[in-house]
Amino acid sequence: MPFYRSEGIVLSTLKFQERDQIVTLYSEQEGMVRLFIKGAYNRRKREMQMAPFMQGEFVYTKGRGELFQCREFSLIHAHWGLRKSLECLEAAADLAKILLFSQALMNPSPLLYQLFACYLRGIESFPSPHILTASFRLKILRLEGLFSLPLACAQCHTKLTTCCLVLTEGFCPAHCPPHAICLHPAEIDSLHQLAFCRSLEQLAKIPCDRSLERKILSFFDAHFL
């Protein structure tokens, strides 16, 4: 049976029966995978017991189903610093939840893995961790080809300054449908910057208040929930 190797970050864990563990992992080579760790709760195998946000190199074998068998694990980063504040821990949990909701099993995206690892490392020192999660949602929409801010109203074709957004369609205020997400010009500018920024230093300078964060959340959920 061949052995496979990939770097990955633990998103969630589940105790199975008395001594085993099932881990949901976002990996560089496989995308989202589930690993079965036999005897993880045995005293002699404590080094194989996973916790959320652990990053490491995993060696595993594949069977017929979607549950792989973890054979070895080498820790790269435990990310214990995420637990220094509730705000940091909530931001990390939100990043994991975003991946769990938006990504299918075994759909690899090395670029998304690197982005996730970068944002997870940045949480501990970032002044406003909620901006990281807002940007992460928009970048996933970009990678999936779902990020679109129309330039003209879908009904009257006038140029949009204030955009009432429904999925990938935009409307002017006069033709705004119920439940549309309304973005004023400054928010549209921030949205573009959050989606296309290339560094955490850039990201820290982008204005994003809680109101815009809630609109980004609604925009993301409309596509994935």
N, C-alpha and C positions, 0 to 999 in steps of 0.2 A: 504493500500500500504506500503510495507516494506521500511525502511530507511537503507541506507548503509553509511559507514564511511571509509574514506581513507585519508592518508597523500598524498600530491601531490605538484607539482611545475608547475606554469603557463608557458606555452611555447609561446602562442600567444593569442591575444584577438581581437574580432570583434564587433563593435557596430551594433546592429540589430534594425531597425526602429529607433524610437526616444529615447527610454528609456531602452531598453534591451541590454544584452551583451551575446555573445557566446564565451566561453573560451575553448581553447585546452590545456589539462592538462596531464602531465605525472605523474601517481599515483602509489603508492606502491602496492595497491591491484588489480587494474584493468589494469595497463599499460596505454596506450594512450586512453583518453576519451575526449568527448566534453560535456561541461556543458552549459545549458541555465540558465541565471540569470535574472529573471524577475524584471524589475524596477531598474536595477543596477545604472542607471543615475538619479534616483530620489534623491532629497536632503536628504530625510529621510532614504535612503538605501545606503549611500556612503560607509559604511563599507563592502558592498558586491561588490563594484566595483573593478575588478581585474586589475592588471598591470603585464606585463611579469616579470618572475623570482620570483614572490611572492610564498612563500612556506607556506603551512598551512594544517590544517585538514578540509576536506570537508565532509559535510553531504548531501546526494543526494538521489533522487528516480529514478527508472528506468521505462521507458515506453516501447512501442513496438519497437521503432526505436533505433538509435545509439546516440541520443541526450538526455542526462540525465538532470533532473531538480535539480539545486543546491538549497538546503534549508537553510544551515548554513555554516559559514566559520569562522575558528579561526586561526589567523595569528601566524605562528611560526617564520618566518624570512622574511623581505621585501627585503633583499639584495640591499638596496639603495647604498651601497658602490661600486657596480659594475659600477655605473655611474660617478665615480670619474675621469675616463680617457676614452678616445675613445678606447684605446687598450683593456681595461677590458670589456667594453660594447660589443665590436666586438667579443671577445672570448666567452662571455656568449651567444650572439646571434648565434654564430657558434655551440655551444653545443646544443642549442635548435633546430637549423636547422638539425643537424645530426640525432636527434631523430625523427623529423618530416619526414625526408626522409627514415629512415631505419626501423621504427617500425609501425606495423599494429595496427589498433584500437583494444582495449580490448585483448591485448596479454601480460599478466602480467609477469614481471621479477623483483622481489624485489631486486635481486642483482644489476641489471642495474640501478634501481631507487637509491639505496644507492651510487653507483658509481657516478651517475649524481649529486646527492646532495653534495657529497664530493668534486668533481671537481668544482662545482659552488661556494662553500664556499672558495676554494683555490685560485680562480682567483685574488681576491683583494690583496693578499700578495705574489703571485707567481712572480718570477723575469721575466719569459718569458711566458706569458699566451698562446702563440701559441703552446708551447710544450704540454700543457694540452689538447688542441683540437686534436693534432696529436695522442697523446696516447689514447684519448677517441675513436677515429675512429678505432684504432687497437684493442682495447678491445671489441668493439662491434663486429668486425669481428671475434674475438675469441669466443665470446658468441654465435654467429650464426654458428660456425663451418666453417668459411670461411678463417681463417688466416692460410696460409700455405706457408712455404719457402722451396721448394724442395731442396734436397741435390745433385741430379744428373740431368743432362740435359735430357729432355724428348725425344730428338732425338738421341743423340750419347751415352747417359748414362755415360758420364764422370762426375767426381766430380766437383761441382760448387764452385768456389771461388767468382767470379763475377757472379751475377744471373740476367738474363733477364727475368722478370716476366710477364706472361700473365694469369690473374686470378690465378688459383691454379697450373699452370704449369710453370716450370723454364727451361731456355735454357742457354747454354754457349754462349759467344760472337760470335763464329763462326756460330751458328745456330739461332741467335737472330731474331725473327720475327719483322716486322714493328709495330710500336706503343707499343713495349714492354717497361716495366719500368726497367731500368738497375740500379742495386744496386752493389756498390763495397763492399769489405769485412767490412770496418768500418761502412757503412750504414746498412748492414745486422745485425751487432752486435747491433747497436742502435735500429733497428726495434724490435729485440727480447726484449731488455730492456724496451722499451716503451710499448710493449704489455703485459709484465709479471711483471712489477714493482708493489710493494705492498704498497708503501707509497708515499706521495707527496715529502717527503725529498729525497727519492731515485730518484724520477722523476726529481727533480731540478738539479741533477748531470749528467743527460744523455745528451750527445751532440746531438743536432737536429737543423741544420741550415735551412734556408728557402728553399734550394734546396731539402732536404730530406722531408720537410713538404709538398712541392708540389707533390713529388712522392707518399707520403702516401695519399694525397687527390685524386690523380689519381687512386691509387689502390682501395680506398674506393668507388669512383664513378663508377668504372668498375663493381662493384658488385651490386650497389643499384640504378644506374640511367639508 
